[in-house]
């Protein structure tokens, strides 16, 4: 059987020299200082997995673990700095499709623009147009410029376009709960249909009920590496356990920092155990004497 | 279901560094293969320009006319310049210059403006500067119509069949602009300073090009510039691509001002040797620009 997605020793390195977001720079400054003054950091490292058709993979992990970077790499948006990604089939990213919207084009114009951005032939898109318009259900606004839309209407149109794409491999970032109550119900059902139709799915979510409902395999990522890979229930349990530990250590460290008992040199010990961004930046803001 | 697609379905990405030739081939294939996308982006661009202002797209014609009016007043009233048919003299150079300046200004920000999109959808980023340049091409056609009307109605003494050279000169300018646009659009992602700096450099470039003055003529007090720059400076000024382009435009539309600056010979063919050389240079610039853009493209999503 041929695979849907395969990665081997995948690594993605960000150069901090060109990262404009100073907050991110500050957050990670502790990390690259420790690795010998290198002005870059690895968002993903040694990620190897294989996804077969029929599998629906849930990606979980704390903020900054590399889930979104992995999704972007699988979509071909980001190129690997080392290793290989192989994708077998047509990929669709149900990310914020509203990102591609143009304010001046009409709803219909934006349907065609989104299709063109995703590389779908315009004839196929023309065939699907009516279906998308019907599902979005925004009435006469479909022919008005997008800048006249309410945010609810935008979300509906974005969702309708995104789920009309019919891909082999679906990459899903948690953005799909949008619109009013009635639309949400309709969209939940639609997601189920799209997931069932796709050959393979990769799903990122912080909502563990999504993972257990829609995924039949889960991967836990921490600090850019795969920590666990297996049945959703087990991996979710491990993730919960790790988050608990992180939370406890964070409050402990904070309390000790406030009381001033812990010397700066010793803070590193907790950090190397299970560091995350908040703790690293907390250490940086209070330099030792 | 089999999706008919303009983009490759399966792919394999790794850290290897592609050759310049394959990058160039990719760039070419992407622009040809994504014509639809480019067309949609252009139509969005034209609409945006039209809806921001009350007069809409009329501004594109009005803007260079007003600019010409300002220079006309400044130079002929305040500085007492007496070049014959000075309005046509100015307009034949200001219009192509405006085309260049607004193309570069649009192209510089074309990639960074789509930050959100680039991070969320995989598509060839080269369509962004290309569509920015192409939508300015549409605007130019309005301006060109005005020039021709002006020439026939108000300055028939200048008009000759040599205006037929205009598309050739415009093509050379288009290639030059495209090459430069690809480079500045890509580099601006890494150093936003390019965007700020380019506005000032373009203004300086305008005054160093024969826009308000002409070579070999008293028109525009070129004598003063000549004295200030010396012989080497003037030779360098003649190598400036816009010295060749603007002179060519003025040759075919206005003709030539005589040395004293008080008479003119009507429209004549451009200097084909200089124009041909610039054409080859511009083609090379497009090739280099496309390679630089494609080389930097993989990093866009990470840096933005």
Interface residues (C-beta under 8 A of the other chain):
Chain A: X12 X14 X15 X18 X19 X20 X72 X73 X75 X76 X77 X78 X79 X80 X81 X82 X83 X84 X85 X86 X87 X88 X89 X90 X91 X93 X95 X96 X97 X99 X100 X102 X103 X104 X105 X109 X112 X113 X116 X117 X118 X119 X120 X121 X122 X123 X124 X145 X166 X167 X168
Chain B: X1 X3 X4 X5 X6 X7 X9 X10 X11 X12 X13 X14 X15 X34 X36 X37 X40 X41 X43 X44 X47 X48 X51 X116 X117 X118 X119 X120 X121 X122 X123 X190 X192 X298 X299 X301 X302 X303 X304
